[in-house]
Amino acid sequence: MIEYLDRDDVLTAGSIAFGGELQVRDYGLLDAAVARPQATVFGVDAYPQVWEKAAALLQSLARNHALIDGNKRTAWASAWTFLHINGIELAPDFDIDRAEILMNEVATQDGELGEIVAALLSFSVAST
């Protein structure tokens, strides 16, 4: 069974990554991003794999700009927190430069879901 993050989990992960308290610009956008991994279409998971769910969460948090500052850091931290609670770890030697490029691309509307999935996979312990 897949475990999901709630709003407080996302804000906690983001605050740790940001290094301080986050200020929410729009709770509706934040809640929509947090709910996206659980979306269904006609009773079927819109994102059936854990990697797709993590990518959907990362993409929505980075693009929705629900926070005053720290959207990309919150998106990254939340995606990896979600993966962690579902048994997947970030590789300790992941390419931080490549991760930064990914997050900038996602935040500027580049990087489709499949590309985000592939990048997350490449940053995981299983891929190293």
C-alpha positions as CSV (number, residue, x, y, z in Angstrom):
1,M,0.0,0.0,0.0
2,I,1.3,3.4,-0.9
3,E,1.7,6.0,1.8
4,Y,1.0,9.7,0.9
5,L,2.1,13.0,2.3
6,D,-0.4,15.5,3.7
7,R,0.0,19.3,3.7
8,D,1.8,19.4,7.0
9,D,4.3,16.7,5.8
10,V,5.0,18.8,2.7
11,L,5.5,22.0,4.7
12,T,7.7,20.2,7.2
13,A,9.9,18.7,4.4
14,G,10.0,22.1,2.7
15,S,10.9,24.0,5.8
16,I,13.8,21.7,6.5
17,A,15.1,22.0,2.9
18,F,14.4,25.8,2.9
19,G,16.2,26.3,6.2
20,G,13.3,28.2,7.8
21,E,9.6,28.6,8.0
22,L,7.7,28.6,4.7
23,Q,5.1,31.2,3.9
24,V,2.1,29.9,2.0
25,R,0.8,32.2,-0.8
26,D,-2.1,30.0,-1.8
27,Y,-3.4,27.0,0.3
28,G,-5.7,25.9,-2.6
29,L,-2.7,25.5,-4.9
30,L,-0.7,23.7,-2.2
31,D,-3.6,21.3,-1.4
32,A,-4.1,20.6,-5.1
33,A,-0.4,19.7,-5.5
34,V,-0.5,17.5,-2.4
35,A,-3.6,15.7,-3.7
36,R,-2.4,15.1,-7.2
37,P,-0.5,11.8,-6.6
38,Q,-3.8,10.3,-5.3
39,A,-5.8,11.4,-8.4
40,T,-8.1,8.9,-10.1
41,V,-9.8,8.9,-13.4
42,F,-13.0,6.9,-13.5
43,G,-11.8,5.0,-10.5
44,V,-8.4,4.2,-11.9
45,D,-5.2,5.7,-10.5
46,A,-4.0,8.5,-12.8
47,Y,-0.5,7.8,-11.6
48,P,-0.4,4.1,-11.0
49,Q,3.4,3.7,-10.1
50,V,5.1,5.2,-7.1
51,W,7.6,7.0,-9.4
52,E,4.7,8.7,-11.3
53,K,3.1,9.8,-8.1
54,A,6.4,11.3,-6.9
55,A,6.9,13.0,-10.2
56,A,3.4,14.4,-10.1
57,L,3.9,15.8,-6.6
58,L,7.3,17.3,-7.5
59,Q,5.9,18.8,-10.7
60,S,2.9,20.4,-9.1
61,L,4.8,21.8,-6.1
62,A,7.5,23.3,-8.3
63,R,5.1,24.8,-10.9
64,N,2.1,25.9,-8.8
65,H,4.1,28.4,-6.8
66,A,1.9,28.0,-3.8
67,L,4.7,29.3,-1.5
68,I,6.2,32.8,-1.4
69,D,9.7,31.2,-1.7
70,G,11.2,27.7,-1.6
71,N,8.9,26.0,-4.1
72,K,11.6,24.0,-5.9
73,R,13.3,23.0,-2.6
74,T,9.9,22.0,-1.2
75,A,9.1,20.0,-4.3
76,W,12.4,18.2,-4.2
77,A,12.3,17.4,-0.5
78,S,8.6,16.4,-0.7
79,A,9.2,14.0,-3.6
80,W,12.1,12.3,-1.8
81,T,10.2,12.2,1.5
82,F,7.3,10.5,-0.4
83,L,9.7,8.0,-2.0
84,H,11.4,7.4,1.3
85,I,8.2,6.5,3.2
86,N,7.5,4.1,0.3
87,G,10.9,2.4,0.6
88,I,12.9,4.2,-2.0
89,E,16.1,6.1,-1.1
90,L,18.0,9.0,-2.7
91,A,21.5,7.9,-3.6
92,P,24.0,9.6,-1.4
93,D,26.2,10.3,-4.4
94,F,23.4,11.7,-6.7
95,D,24.4,14.3,-9.2
96,I,23.4,17.5,-7.5
97,D,24.1,19.6,-10.6
98,R,21.8,17.5,-12.6
99,A,19.1,17.7,-9.9
100,E,19.4,21.5,-9.9
101,I,19.0,21.5,-13.7
102,L,15.9,19.2,-13.4
103,M,14.3,21.4,-10.8
104,N,14.9,24.6,-12.8
105,E,13.4,22.9,-15.9
106,V,10.4,21.7,-14.1
107,A,9.7,25.1,-12.5
108,T,9.9,26.8,-15.9
109,Q,7.3,24.4,-17.4
110,D,9.8,22.2,-19.1
111,G,10.2,18.6,-18.1
112,E,7.3,16.3,-18.7
113,L,6.2,13.7,-16.3
114,G,8.0,10.8,-18.0
115,E,11.3,12.8,-18.0
116,I,10.8,13.6,-14.3
117,V,10.2,9.9,-13.5
118,A,13.4,9.0,-15.4
119,A,15.4,11.6,-13.5
120,L,14.1,10.5,-10.1
121,L,14.9,6.9,-10.9
122,S,18.5,7.9,-11.9
123,F,18.9,9.7,-8.5
124,S,17.8,6.7,-6.5
125,V,19.9,4.1,-4.7
126,A,18.6,1.4,-7.0
127,S,20.2,3.1,-10.0
128,T,23.7,3.5,-8.6
